[in-house]
Amino acid sequence: MNIYDRISLILNNENLTLSEFDRKIGVKVGYTSQVLKKKSRIPHTIIIKICNNFPQYSCEWLLFGTNSPHKKFITLVLKIKDIIERKW
């Protein structure tokens, strides 16, 4: 899975059209469609916008595919599991 696949996954997970995604990250409508079609280089400023607007996905996952995209959620689940296990 590459960065283009991960952006597509965010779109699917968040039920966003390409136009909605573009508006949310503050780029010209059609920008993401072009990037995904041409597999062109994504400037760091756009990656920062994606990370800022979708904090539920880790930047490390977006860039490199490492760790889980939902790092905060998994951390929370593990903390809850630990609390429950202590009480039992």
N, C-alpha and C positions, 0 to 999 in steps of 0.2 A: 504494500500500500504506500503510495507516495502522497505528497502534500495536496495534490489535486484531488485524489480520492478522499483524503481527510476533510477537505473543504466540502466536497459533495456529501460526505457523511453528516457533517454539521447541518447542511441544508435539509437533508432528509430527516434527521433527528428533531430538528426545530420546526419542521413543516413549513419551510420558507421557500418561496419562489426565488429565482435568481434576482429579480427586480427588488423584492422585499429585502433580500440579503444586502444588495448594493446600497439601498437606502439606509439600512440599519448601520452599516459600517461607514457610510458617508462618502461613497464613490459614485461616479456617474453610472446611471442605469445602463446595463449592457457590459460593464467592465468585467465582472466576474465571469460572465458567459464567454467573453473573448479569451480571458486567461485560461479557462478550463478547456476550451476548444483547441487553442493553439499551444497549450502547455508552456506558455511564456513565463519568463522570470517574474516572480512576485516581489515587488519592492518591500523593504523592511517596514516602511511606513504603513503599508496595507496589512502586513502581518500583525503589527501592533494594534491596528484598528480592530482586526478580527479578535485578537486576544482580549482587548478591552471591552468589546461588546458581547463577547461570549466567555465570561470568566469561568463557566462550568467546565470548559475544556482547557486543559493545561497547554501553555505555549510550547512546552517541550514535546508534548504529543503532536501538536499541530506541525511543528518544524521537522521532528525527527522520527515520529511514530513510536517513541519510547514511553513507557509508563502508560497509565490508563488515561483516556480522555476525561474521565470524571474523577480526578484525583481527590477533590474535596469531598465528594459523595462517598467514595470508598473509605476515606479516613474517618468520616462520621459514622459509617456503618461499623467499622472496626471498633471505634470507641464505644458505641452502643452495645456491641457484642461483649466487649470486655466488662462493661458495667453489669450486664445481665448475668454473665458467668460468675462474677463476684458475689452477686446476691443469692445465687443458687448454691 
